[in-house]
Amino acid sequence: QVQLVESGGGLVQAGGSLRLSCTASGRTSRTYAMGWFRQAPGKEREFVAGIGWIGIGGTYYADSVKGRFTISRDDAKNTLALQMNSLKPEDTAVYYCAATAPYYSGTISSMENFKVWGQGTQVTVSS
């Protein structure tokens, strides 16, 4: 089973950018659909962005981040990235990297379809 570790969170002013990374170990990540979720204080965890495994591809975004965030993967390096631009205070949350079971081809935006989770990285956007 793959293990996931996020990095790249921090404090940024509104309008700024951050790039989150997620490194997978234990198994090659190319057979897993992967995604980013976030959880703000007092709120439920929500889908941010997802990307299909190498055999399917495709990228998916929550409406709240579409046009501002970009998800990408480098399977040669077993990494997943989330480039976040034009950040807003409402983007403040703990961001989690997650992976589905291998060869998953269903809905990527549903949290229950993700089987492996990282520990999370804090993103704080000041106004």
The first five atom37 places (N, CA, C, CB, O) and aatype in JSON, in Angstrom:
{
  "aatype": [5, 19, 5, 10, 19, 6, 15, 7, 7, 7, 10, 19, 5, 0, 7, 7, 15, 10, 1, 10, 15, 4, 16, 0, 15, 7, 1, 16, 15, 1, 16, 18, 0, 12, 7, 17, 13, 1, 5, 0, 14, 7, 11, 6, 1, 6, 13, 19, 0, 7, 9, 7, 17, 9, 7, 9, 7, 7, 16, 18, 18, 0, 3, 15, 19, 11, 7, 1, 13, 16, 9, 15, 1, 3, 3, 0, 11, 2, 16, 10, 0, 10, 5, 12, 2, 15, 10, 11, 14, 6, 3, 16, 0, 19, 18, 18, 4, 0, 0, 16, 0, 14, 18, 18, 15, 7, 16, 9, 15, 15, 12, 6, 2, 13, 11, 19, 17, 7, 5, 7, 16, 5, 19, 16, 19, 15, 15],
  "atom_mask": [
    [1, 1, 1, 1, 1],
    [1, 1, 1, 1, 1],
    [1, 1, 1, 1, 1],
    [1, 1, 1, 1, 1],
    [1, 1, 1, 1, 1],
    [1, 1, 1, 1, 1],
    [1, 1, 1, 1, 1],
    [1, 1, 1, 0, 1],
    [1, 1, 1, 0, 1],
    [1, 1, 1, 0, 1],
    [1, 1, 1, 1, 1],
    [1, 1, 1, 1, 1],
    [1, 1, 1, 1, 1],
    [1, 1, 1, 1, 1],
    [1, 1, 1, 0, 1],
    [1, 1, 1, 0, 1],
    [1, 1, 1, 1, 1],
    [1, 1, 1, 1, 1],
    [1, 1, 1, 1, 1],
    [1, 1, 1, 1, 1],
    [1, 1, 1, 1, 1],
    [1, 1, 1, 1, 1],
    [1, 1, 1, 1, 1],
    [1, 1, 1, 1, 1],
    [1, 1, 1, 1, 1],
    [1, 1, 1, 0, 1],
    [1, 1, 1, 1, 1],
    [1, 1, 1, 1, 1],
    [1, 1, 1, 1, 1],
    [1, 1, 1, 1, 1],
    [1, 1, 1, 1, 1],
    [1, 1, 1, 1, 1],
    [1, 1, 1, 1, 1],
    [1, 1, 1, 1, 1],
    [1, 1, 1, 0, 1],
    [1, 1, 1, 1, 1],
    [1, 1, 1, 1, 1],
    [1, 1, 1, 1, 1],
    [1, 1, 1, 1, 1],
    [1, 1, 1, 1, 1],
    [1, 1, 1, 1, 1],
    [1, 1, 1, 0, 1],
    [1, 1, 1, 1, 1],
    [1, 1, 1, 1, 1],
    [1, 1, 1, 1, 1],
    [1, 1, 1, 1, 1],
    [1, 1, 1, 1, 1],
    [1, 1, 1, 1, 1],
    [1, 1, 1, 1, 1],
    [1, 1, 1, 0, 1],
    [1, 1, 1, 1, 1],
    [1, 1, 1, 0, 1],
    [1, 1, 1, 1, 1],
    [1, 1, 1, 1, 1],
    [1, 1, 1, 0, 1],
    [1, 1, 1, 1, 1],
    [1, 1, 1, 0, 1],
    [1, 1, 1, 0, 1],
    [1, 1, 1, 1, 1],
    [1, 1, 1, 1, 1],
    [1, 1, 1, 1, 1],
    [1, 1, 1, 1, 1],
    [1, 1, 1, 1, 1],
    [1, 1, 1, 1, 1],
    [1, 1, 1, 1, 1],
    [1, 1, 1, 1, 1],
    [1, 1, 1, 0, 1],
    [1, 1, 1, 1, 1],
    [1, 1, 1, 1, 1],
    [1, 1, 1, 1, 1],
    [1, 1, 1, 1, 1],
    [1, 1, 1, 1, 1],
    [1, 1, 1, 1, 1],
    [1, 1, 1, 1, 1],
    [1, 1, 1, 1, 1],
    [1, 1, 1, 1, 1],
    [1, 1, 1, 1, 1],
    [1, 1, 1, 1, 1],
    [1, 1, 1, 1, 1],
    [1, 1, 1, 1, 1],
    [1, 1, 1, 1, 1],
    [1, 1, 1, 1, 1],
    [1, 1, 1, 1, 1],
    [1, 1, 1, 1, 1],
    [1, 1, 1, 1, 1],
    [1, 1, 1, 1, 1],
    [1, 1, 1, 1, 1],
    [1, 1, 1, 1, 1],
    [1, 1, 1, 1, 1],
    [1, 1, 1, 1, 1],
    [1, 1, 1, 1, 1],
    [1, 1, 1, 1, 1],
    [1, 1, 1, 1, 1],
    [1, 1, 1, 1, 1],
    [1, 1, 1, 1, 1],
    [1, 1, 1, 1, 1],
    [1, 1, 1, 1, 1],
    [1, 1, 1, 1, 1],
    [1, 1, 1, 1, 1],
    [1, 1, 1, 1, 1],
    [1, 1, 1, 1, 1],
    [1, 1, 1, 1, 1],
    [1, 1, 1, 1, 1],
    [1, 1, 1, 1, 1],
    [1, 1, 1, 1, 1],
    [1, 1, 1, 0, 1],
    [1, 1, 1, 1, 1],
    [1, 1, 1, 1, 1],
    [1, 1, 1, 1, 1],
    [1, 1, 1, 1, 1],
    [1, 1, 1, 1, 1],
    [1, 1, 1, 1, 1],
    [1, 1, 1, 1, 1],
    [1, 1, 1, 1, 1],
    [1, 1, 1, 1, 1],
    [1, 1, 1, 1, 1],
    [1, 1, 1, 1, 1],
    [1, 1, 1, 0, 1],
    [1, 1, 1, 1, 1],
    [1, 1, 1, 0, 1],
    [1, 1, 1, 1, 1],
    [1, 1, 1, 1, 1],
    [1, 1, 1, 1, 1],
    [1, 1, 1, 1, 1],
    [1, 1, 1, 1, 1],
    [1, 1, 1, 1, 1],
    [1, 1, 1, 1, 1]
  ],
  "atom_positions": [
    [[0.85, -1.2, 0.0], [0.0, 0.0, 0.0], [0.88, 1.24, 0.0], [-0.96, 0.01, 1.23], [1.97, 1.25, 0.58]],
    [[0.41, 2.28, -0.66], [1.16, 3.51, -0.75], [1.02, 4.32, 0.54], [0.7, 4.33, -1.96], [-0.02, 4.27, 1.19]],
    [[2.07, 5.05, 0.91], [2.02, 6.01, 2.01], [2.22, 7.41, 1.42], [3.1, 5.69, 3.09], [2.95, 7.58, 0.44]],
    [[1.58, 8.4, 2.02], [1.58, 9.76, 1.49], [2.08, 10.76, 2.51], [0.18, 10.14, 1.02], [1.7, 10.7, 3.68]],
    [[2.92, 11.69, 2.07], [3.42, 12.75, 2.93], [3.32, 14.08, 2.18], [4.9, 12.47, 3.38], [3.88, 14.24, 1.1]],
    [[2.6, 15.03, 2.78], [2.44, 16.35, 2.18], [3.52, 17.31, 2.67], [1.04, 16.92, 2.49], [4.09, 17.13, 3.74]],
    [[3.77, 18.33, 1.86], [4.67, 19.41, 2.25], [4.3, 20.66, 1.46], [6.16, 19.03, 2.01], [3.55, 20.59, 0.49]],
    [[4.82, 21.8, 1.9], [4.64, 23.02, 1.14], [3.64, 24.0, 1.7], [0.0, 0.0, 0.0], [3.47, 25.09, 1.16]],
    [[2.96, 23.63, 2.79], [2.01, 24.58, 3.37], [2.73, 25.75, 4.03], [0.0, 0.0, 0.0], [3.95, 25.75, 4.16]],
    [[1.95, 26.74, 4.45], [2.54, 27.89, 5.11], [1.57, 29.04, 5.19], [0.0, 0.0, 0.0], [0.37, 28.88, 4.97]],
    [[2.12, 30.21, 5.49], [1.34, 31.44, 5.62], [1.61, 32.32, 4.41], [1.69, 32.19, 6.94], [2.76, 32.54, 4.04]],
    [[0.54, 32.81, 3.8], [0.68, 33.65, 2.62], [-0.4, 34.72, 2.67], [0.58, 32.82, 1.31], [-1.47, 34.52, 3.25]],
    [[-0.13, 35.86, 2.07], [-1.12, 36.93, 2.0], [-2.13, 36.63, 0.89], [-0.44, 38.31, 1.76], [-1.84, 35.91, -0.06]],
    [[-3.31, 37.19, 1.05], [-4.33, 37.05, 0.02], [-3.79, 37.53, -1.33], [-5.6, 37.83, 0.4], [-3.11, 38.56, -1.41]],
    [[-4.1, 36.77, -2.36], [-3.59, 37.07, -3.69], [-2.28, 36.37, -4.02], [0.0, 0.0, 0.0], [-1.85, 36.36, -5.17]],
    [[-1.67, 35.79, -3.02], [-0.4, 35.09, -3.21], [-0.57, 33.68, -3.7], [0.0, 0.0, 0.0], [-1.67, 33.24, -4.01]],
    [[0.56, 32.97, -3.77], [0.58, 31.6, -4.29], [1.34, 30.68, -3.35], [1.21, 31.56, -5.7], [2.24, 31.1, -2.62]],
    [[0.94, 29.41, -3.39], [1.65, 28.35, -2.7], [1.61, 27.11, -3.57], [1.05, 28.08, -1.29], [0.69, 26.94, -4.37]],
    [[2.6, 26.26, -3.41], [2.61, 24.98, -4.12], [2.74, 23.86, -3.1], [3.77, 24.93, -5.18], [3.74, 23.78, -2.37]],
    [[1.74, 23.01, -3.05], [1.77, 21.85, -2.17], [2.31, 20.65, -2.93], [0.37, 21.55, -1.59], [2.06, 20.48, -4.12]],
    [[3.04, 19.82, -2.23], [3.55, 18.58, -2.81], [3.14, 17.4, -1.95], [5.08, 18.62, -2.97], [2.97, 17.53, -0.73]],
    [[2.99, 16.27, -2.58], [2.66, 15.02, -1.88], [3.56, 13.94, -2.47], [1.13, 14.65, -2.03], [3.54, 13.68, -3.67]],
    [[4.34, 13.32, -1.61], [5.25, 12.27, -2.05], [4.7, 10.92, -1.62], [6.67, 12.48, -1.48], [4.36, 10.7, -0.46]],
    [[4.61, 10.02, -2.59], [4.1, 8.67, -2.33], [5.26, 7.71, -2.18], [3.16, 8.21, -3.46], [6.24, 7.78, -2.93]],
    [[5.16, 6.81, -1.23], [6.18, 5.78, -1.05], [5.49, 4.45, -0.8], [7.14, 6.13, 0.12], [4.31, 4.4, -0.45]],
    [[6.23, 3.4, -0.97], [5.7, 2.07, -0.7], [5.29, 1.35, -1.95], [0.0, 0.0, 0.0], [5.56, 0.16, -2.1]],
    [[4.65, 2.03, -2.83], [4.26, 1.48, -4.13], [4.26, 2.59, -5.14], [2.88, 0.78, -4.06], [4.11, 3.76, -4.77]],
    [[4.41, 2.27, -6.39], [4.34, 3.29, -7.43], [2.95, 3.93, -7.42], [4.66, 2.69, -8.81], [1.94, 3.25, -7.24]],
    [[2.93, 5.24, -7.62], [1.65, 5.95, -7.51], [0.86, 5.94, -8.81], [1.89, 7.37, -7.09], [-0.29, 6.37, -8.82]],
    [[1.46, 5.47, -9.9], [0.82, 5.68, -11.19], [-0.51, 4.95, -11.35], [1.74, 5.27, -12.27], [-1.31, 5.31, -12.21]],
    [[-0.75, 3.91, -10.54], [-2.0, 3.17, -10.67], [-3.1, 3.7, -9.76], [-1.76, 1.71, -10.38], [-4.18, 3.12, -9.7]],
    [[-2.84, 4.8, -9.04], [-3.8, 5.35, -8.11], [-4.36, 6.67, -8.65], [-3.16, 5.56, -6.74], [-3.6, 7.53, -9.09]],
    [[-5.67, 6.83, -8.6], [-6.22, 8.17, -8.73], [-5.87, 8.9, -7.44], [-7.79, 8.15, -9.0], [-5.85, 8.3, -6.37]],
    [[-5.61, 10.19, -7.54], [-5.19, 10.93, -6.36], [-5.94, 12.25, -6.27], [-3.67, 11.18, -6.4], [-6.49, 12.75, -7.26]],
    [[-5.95, 12.8, -5.09], [-6.7, 14.04, -4.91], [-6.2, 14.86, -3.74], [0.0, 0.0, 0.0], [-5.43, 14.39, -2.9]],
    [[-6.66, 16.07, -3.71], [-6.43, 16.99, -2.59], [-7.78, 17.33, -1.96], [-5.68, 18.29, -3.06], [-8.75, 17.62, -2.66]],
    [[-7.81, 17.28, -0.65], [-8.98, 17.68, 0.12], [-8.52, 18.69, 1.14], [-9.67, 16.45, 0.81], [-7.32, 18.82, 1.4]],
    [[-9.46, 19.42, 1.74], [-9.09, 20.38, 2.77], [-10.16, 20.41, 3.84], [-8.88, 21.77, 2.18], [-11.33, 20.09, 3.61]],
    [[-9.73, 20.81, 5.03], [-10.66, 20.93, 6.14], [-10.34, 22.19, 6.92], [-10.59, 19.68, 7.06], [-9.26, 22.33, 7.5]],
    [[-11.29, 23.1, 6.93], [-11.17, 24.34, 7.69], [-11.72, 24.11, 9.09], [-11.9, 25.5, 6.98], [-12.53, 23.21, 9.3]],
    [[-11.29, 24.93, 10.06], [-11.78, 24.77, 11.43], [-13.3, 24.82, 11.5], [-11.19, 25.85, 12.33], [-13.92, 25.73, 10.95]],
    [[-13.88, 23.84, 12.16], [-15.32, 23.81, 12.33], [-16.1, 23.37, 11.12], [0.0, 0.0, 0.0], [-17.33, 23.4, 11.13]],
    [[-15.4, 22.97, 10.07], [-16.08, 22.56, 8.84], [-15.72, 21.13, 8.48], [-15.73, 23.5, 7.67], [-14.73, 20.58, 8.98]],
    [[-16.53, 20.53, 7.61], [-16.24, 19.19, 7.15], [-15.14, 19.21, 6.09], [-17.51, 18.53, 6.6], [-14.91, 20.22, 5.42]],
    [[-14.48, 18.08, 5.96], [-13.46, 17.95, 4.93], [-14.14, 18.0, 3.56], [-12.65, 16.64, 5.11], [-15.19, 17.4, 3.36]],
    [[-13.52, 18.72, 2.61], [-14.12, 18.88, 1.3], [-13.12, 18.62, 0.19], [-14.71, 20.27, 1.15], [-11.91, 18.79, 0.36]],
    [[-13.65, 18.21, -0.93], [-12.85, 17.95, -2.12], [-12.32, 19.26, -2.68], [-13.68, 17.21, -3.18], [-13.02, 20.27, -2.7]],
    [[-11.06, 19.24, -3.13], [-10.45, 20.4, -3.76], [-10.14, 20.11, -5.23], [-9.17, 20.82, -3.01], [-10.58, 20.83, -6.13]],
    [[-9.38, 19.04, -5.47], [-8.98, 18.7, -6.83], [-8.6, 17.22, -6.88], [-7.79, 19.58, -7.31], [-8.19, 16.64, -5.88]],
    [[-8.76, 16.63, -8.08], [-8.43, 15.23, -8.25], [-7.86, 14.97, -9.63], [0.0, 0.0, 0.0], [-8.06, 15.75, -10.55]],
    [[-7.16, 13.85, -9.75], [-6.55, 13.49, -11.02], [-6.6, 11.97, -11.16], [-5.08, 14.02, -11.13], [-6.3, 11.24, -10.21]],
    [[-6.98, 11.51, -12.34], [-7.11, 10.09, -12.57], [-5.76, 9.38, -12.62], [0.0, 0.0, 0.0], [-4.73, 10.02, -12.8]],
    [[-5.77, 8.04, -12.45], [-4.53, 7.29, -12.58], [-4.09, 7.29, -14.04], [-4.71, 5.85, -12.05], [-4.86, 7.65, -14.93]],
    [[-2.84, 6.89, -14.29], [-2.2, 7.11, -15.59], [-2.98, 6.49, -16.74], [-0.81, 6.55, -15.57], [-2.89, 6.98, -17.87]],
    [[-3.75, 5.43, -16.49], [-4.5, 4.78, -17.56], [-5.77, 5.52, -17.96], [0.0, 0.0, 0.0], [-6.35, 5.21, -19.0]],
    [[-6.2, 6.47, -17.16], [-7.45, 7.2, -17.42], [-7.2, 8.69, -17.57], [-8.46, 6.96, -16.3], [-7.72, 9.32, -18.49]],
    [[-6.4, 9.26, -16.67], [-6.12, 10.69, -16.73], [-7.31, 11.52, -16.29], [0.0, 0.0, 0.0], [-8.21, 11.03, -15.6]],
    [[-7.32, 12.77, -16.69], [-8.4, 13.68, -16.34], [-8.12, 14.41, -15.05], [0.0, 0.0, 0.0], [-7.55, 13.85, -14.11]],
    [[-8.52, 15.67, -14.99], [-8.4, 16.47, -13.78], [-9.77, 17.03, -13.41], [-7.36, 17.61, -13.95], [-10.6, 17.3, -14.28]],
    [[-9.97, 17.21, -12.13], [-11.28, 17.62, -11.62], [-11.06, 18.63, -10.51], [-12.1, 16.4, -11.1], [-10.13, 18.51, -9.72]],
    [[-11.93, 19.64, -10.45], [-11.78, 20.7, -9.47], [-13.11, 21.06, -8.84], [-11.16, 21.94, -10.12], [-14.17, 20.97, -9.46]],
    [[-13.03, 21.45, -7.58], [-14.19, 22.06, -6.94], [-14.43, 23.42, -7.58], [-13.99, 22.19, -5.4], [-13.49, 24.09, -7.99]],
    [[-15.68, 23.82, -7.65], [-16.0, 25.12, -8.27], [-15.28, 26.27, -7.57], [-17.51, 25.35, -8.24], [-14.92, 27.26, -8.21]],
    [[-15.06, 26.15, -6.28], [-14.47, 27.23, -5.51], [-13.0, 27.48, -5.85], [-14.59, 26.94, -4.05], [-12.46, 28.55, -5.54]],
    [[-12.34, 26.51, -6.49], [-10.92, 26.68, -6.81], [-10.64, 26.64, -8.31], [-10.1, 25.6, -6.11], [-9.51, 26.85, -8.74]],
    [[-11.67, 26.39, -9.09], [-11.47, 26.27, -10.54], [-10.91, 27.57, -11.09], [-12.8, 25.91, -11.25], [-11.42, 28.66, -10.79]],
    [[-9.87, 27.46, -11.91], [-9.24, 28.63, -12.48], [-8.14, 29.21, -11.63], [0.0, 0.0, 0.0], [-7.37, 30.06, -12.1]],
    [[-8.04, 28.78, -10.38], [-7.01, 29.29, -9.48], [-6.01, 28.21, -9.08], [-7.64, 29.88, -8.23], [-4.82, 28.49, -8.9]],
    [[-6.49, 26.98, -8.94], [-5.65, 25.86, -8.51], [-5.41, 24.92, -9.69], [-6.3, 25.1, -7.33], [-6.27, 24.78, -10.57]],
    [[-4.24, 24.29, -9.7], [-3.91, 23.31, -10.73], [-3.3, 22.07, -10.07], [-2.94, 23.9, -11.78], [-2.33, 22.17, -9.32]],
    [[-3.88, 20.91, -10.35], [-3.35, 19.66, -9.83], [-2.53, 19.0, -10.92], [-4.49, 18.72, -9.35], [-2.88, 19.04, -12.1]],
    [[-1.43, 18.38, -10.52], [-0.58, 17.68, -11.49], [0.11, 16.52, -10.79], [0.46, 18.64, -12.13], [0.21, 16.49, -9.56]],
    [[0.58, 15.57, -11.58], [1.29, 14.43, -11.01], [2.52, 14.12, -11.84], [0.37, 13.2, -10.93], [2.53, 14.31, -13.06]],
    [[3.55, 13.65, -11.18], [4.76, 13.19, -11.84], [5.0, 11.76, -11.35], [6.0, 14.15, -11.54], [5.6, 11.55, -10.29]],
    [[4.53, 10.81, -12.12], [4.6, 9.42, -11.67], [6.03, 8.88, -11.68], [3.71, 8.56, -12.54], [6.32, 7.91, -10.99]],
    [[6.9, 9.5, -12.45], [8.3, 9.08, -12.43], [8.93, 9.39, -11.07], [9.1, 9.77, -13.56], [9.84, 8.69, -10.62]],
    [[8.42, 10.44, -10.43], [8.94, 10.83, -9.12], [7.98, 10.47, -7.99], [9.21, 12.32, -9.09], [8.25, 10.76, -6.83]],
    [[6.86, 9.84, -8.33], [5.85, 9.48, -7.33], [5.38, 10.7, -6.54], [6.4, 8.44, -6.37], [5.24, 10.64, -5.32]],
    [[5.13, 11.79, -7.24], [4.69, 13.01, -6.55], [3.4, 13.55, -7.16], [5.77, 14.07, -6.61], [3.11, 13.37, -8.34]],
    [[2.66, 14.22, -6.31], [1.43, 14.93, -6.68], [1.61, 16.37, -6.23], [0.15, 14.27, -6.04], [2.15, 16.61, -5.15]],
    [[1.15, 17.3, -7.02], [1.31, 18.71, -6.66], [-0.02, 19.44, -6.78], [2.36, 19.39, -7.56], [-0.92, 19.04, -7.52]],
    [[-0.13, 20.51, -6.02], [-1.27, 21.42, -6.13], [-0.72, 22.83, -6.15], [-2.29, 21.22, -4.94], [-0.24, 23.34, -5.14]],
    [[-0.77, 23.46, -7.31], [-0.37, 24.85, -7.44], [-1.57, 25.73, -7.13], [0.19, 25.15, -8.88], [-2.62, 25.62, -7.78]],
    [[-1.42, 26.58, -6.14], [-2.53, 27.41, -5.69], [-2.18, 28.88, -5.93], [-2.85, 27.15, -4.2], [-1.25, 29.41, -5.33]],
    [[-2.94, 29.52, -6.79], [-2.74, 30.93, -7.11], [-3.94, 31.75, -6.66], [-2.49, 31.12, -8.61], [-5.01, 31.21, -6.4]],
    [[-3.75, 33.05, -6.59], [-4.83, 33.96, -6.21], [-5.53, 33.48, -4.95], [-5.85, 34.1, -7.36], [-6.76, 33.4, -4.89]],
    [[-4.75, 33.17, -3.94], [-5.3, 32.6, -2.72], [-6.18, 33.61, -1.99], [-4.18, 32.13, -1.8], [-5.94, 34.81, -2.02]],
    [[-7.21, 33.07, -1.33], [-8.17, 33.87, -0.59], [-8.16, 33.42, 0.87], [-9.59, 33.76, -1.21], [-7.79, 32.28, 1.16]],
    [[-8.57, 34.28, 1.78], [-8.64, 33.86, 3.18], [-9.5, 32.61, 3.37], [-9.2, 34.98, 4.04], [-9.21, 31.79, 4.25]],
    [[-10.52, 32.45, 2.58], [-11.38, 31.26, 2.7], [-10.71, 29.97, 2.23], [-12.65, 31.48, 1.92], [-11.28, 28.89, 2.37]],
    [[-9.51, 30.07, 1.67], [-8.74, 28.87, 1.32], [-7.97, 28.33, 2.53], [-7.77, 29.18, 0.18], [-7.36, 27.27, 2.45]],
    [[-8.0, 29.06, 3.63], [-7.31, 28.62, 4.84], [-7.88, 27.31, 5.33], [-7.41, 29.69, 5.94], [-9.08, 27.19, 5.56]],
    [[-7.01, 26.31, 5.48], [-7.45, 24.98, 5.89], [-6.22, 24.08, 6.03], [-8.46, 24.39, 4.87], [-5.11, 24.46, 5.66]],
    [[-6.44, 22.91, 6.57], [-5.45, 21.84, 6.48], [-5.73, 21.1, 5.17], [-5.52, 20.87, 7.73], [-6.86, 20.68, 4.92]],
    [[-4.71, 20.94, 4.37], [-4.84, 20.29, 3.07], [-4.28, 18.86, 3.16], [-4.11, 21.11, 1.96], [-3.19, 18.62, 3.67]],
    [[-5.07, 17.93, 2.64], [-4.72, 16.53, 2.69], [-4.56, 15.96, 1.29], [-5.76, 15.74, 3.46], [-5.37, 16.24, 0.4]],
    [[-3.54, 15.17, 1.1], [-3.35, 14.39, -0.1], [-3.97, 13.01, 0.14], [-1.82, 14.28, -0.46], [-3.91, 12.48, 1.25]],
    [[-4.58, 12.44, -0.9], [-5.24, 11.15, -0.73], [-5.13, 10.33, -2.01], [-6.71, 11.34, -0.33], [-4.98, 10.88, -3.1]],
    [[-5.22, 9.03, -1.85], [-5.15, 8.12, -2.99], [-6.28, 7.09, -2.92], [-3.79, 7.41, -3.04], [-6.67, 6.66, -1.83]],
    [[-6.78, 6.72, -4.07], [-7.81, 5.68, -4.14], [-7.17, 4.3, -4.13], [-8.68, 5.86, -5.4], [-5.95, 4.16, -4.01]],
    [[-7.98, 3.29, -4.27], [-7.47, 1.95, -4.53], [-6.88, 1.94, -5.94], [-8.61, 0.87, -4.37], [-7.21, 2.8, -6.75]],
    [[-6.01, 0.97, -6.25], [-5.41, 0.92, -7.59], [-6.46, 0.76, -8.69], [-4.41, -0.22, -7.67], [-7.46, 0.07, -8.52]],
    [[-6.19, 1.41, -9.81], [-7.01, 1.3, -11.02], [-8.45, 1.8, -10.82], [-7.04, -0.13, -11.47], [-9.37, 1.36, -11.51]],
    [[-8.62, 2.7, -9.88], [-9.95, 3.23, -9.62], [-10.42, 4.08, -10.8], [-9.95, 4.06, -8.34], [-9.66, 4.88, -11.34]],
    [[-11.7, 3.9, -11.19], [-12.22, 4.63, -12.35], [-13.55, 5.31, -12.04], [-12.39, 3.7, -13.53], [-14.24, 5.75, -12.97]],
    [[-13.92, 5.41, -10.77], [-15.2, 6.03, -10.42], [-15.07, 7.51, -10.15], [0.0, 0.0, 0.0], [-14.15, 8.17, -10.64]],
    [[-16.0, 8.02, -9.36], [-16.06, 9.44, -9.05], [-14.87, 9.84, -8.17], [-17.39, 9.79, -8.35], [-14.65, 9.25, -7.11]],
    [[-14.13, 10.82, -8.61], [-12.92, 11.2, -7.88], [-13.21, 12.21, -6.79], [-11.89, 11.78, -8.82], [-12.42, 12.34, -5.86]],
    [[-14.32, 12.91, -6.86], [-14.58, 13.98, -5.91], [-15.18, 13.48, -4.59], [-15.5, 14.98, -6.52], [-15.37, 14.27, -3.67]],
    [[-15.48, 12.19, -4.49], [-16.11, 11.66, -3.28], [-15.06, 11.15, -2.32], [-17.11, 10.55, -3.63], [-14.26, 10.28, -2.66]],
    [[-15.08, 11.68, -1.12], [-14.06, 11.35, -0.13], [-14.05, 9.87, 0.2], [-14.29, 12.15, 1.14], [-12.98, 9.31, 0.43]],
    [[-15.19, 9.22, 0.23], [-15.26, 7.82, 0.63], [-14.55, 6.89, -0.34], [-16.69, 7.39, 0.77], [-14.3, 5.73, -0.01]],
    [[-14.22, 7.37, -1.53], [-13.52, 6.56, -2.51], [-12.01, 6.59, -2.34], [-13.88, 7.02, -3.9], [-11.29, 5.89, -3.06]],
    [[-11.52, 7.39, -1.41], [-10.09, 7.5, -1.17], [-9.72, 6.66, 0.05], [-9.67, 8.97, -0.97], [-10.32, 6.79, 1.12]],
    [[-8.72, 5.8, -0.12], [-8.4, 4.8, 0.89], [-7.15, 5.14, 1.7], [-8.21, 3.47, 0.24], [-6.99, 4.64, 2.81]],
    [[-6.29, 5.98, 1.17], [-5.04, 6.31, 1.84], [-4.94, 7.82, 1.96], [-3.81, 5.72, 1.08], [-5.21, 8.54, 1.0]],
    [[-4.54, 8.29, 3.15], [-4.49, 9.73, 3.41], [-3.14, 10.12, 3.99], [-5.62, 10.16, 4.36], [-2.52, 9.36, 4.74]],
    [[-2.69, 11.33, 3.64], [-1.54, 11.9, 4.29], [-1.92, 12.54, 5.61], [0.0, 0.0, 0.0], [-3.09, 12.52, 6.01]],
    [[-0.93, 13.11, 6.28], [-1.18, 13.69, 7.61], [-1.69, 15.12, 7.54], [0.09, 13.65, 8.44], [-2.16, 15.66, 8.55]],
    [[-1.6, 15.74, 6.38], [-2.1, 17.09, 6.2], [-1.03, 18.15, 6.36], [0.0, 0.0, 0.0], [-0.04, 17.95, 7.06]],
    [[-1.23, 19.27, 5.69], [-0.34, 20.42, 5.8], [-1.19, 21.69, 5.9], [0.65, 20.49, 4.59], [-2.16, 21.84, 5.16]],
    [[-0.81, 22.58, 6.8], [-1.61, 23.78, 7.07], [-1.32, 24.86, 6.03], [-1.33, 24.31, 8.48], [-0.17, 25.17, 5.74]],
    [[-2.39, 25.42, 5.5], [-2.32, 26.59, 4.63], [-3.12, 27.7, 5.28], [-2.86, 26.27, 3.19], [-4.3, 27.53, 5.58]],
    [[-2.47, 28.83, 5.51], [-3.14, 29.98, 6.11], [-2.99, 31.18, 5.19], [-2.56, 30.28, 7.52], [-1.87, 31.55, 4.82]],
    [[-4.11, 31.77, 4.82], [-4.12, 32.93, 3.93], [-4.61, 34.13, 4.73], [-5.01, 32.67, 2.66], [-5.75, 34.13, 5.21]],
    [[-3.78, 35.12, 4.87], [-4.15, 36.32, 5.63], [-4.74, 37.37, 4.72], [-2.92, 36.89, 6.37], [-4.38, 37.48, 3.55]],
    [[-5.66, 38.15, 5.28], [-6.33, 39.18, 4.48], [-5.58, 40.49, 4.53], [-7.75, 39.39, 4.95], [-6.0, 41.47, 3.91]]
  ]
}
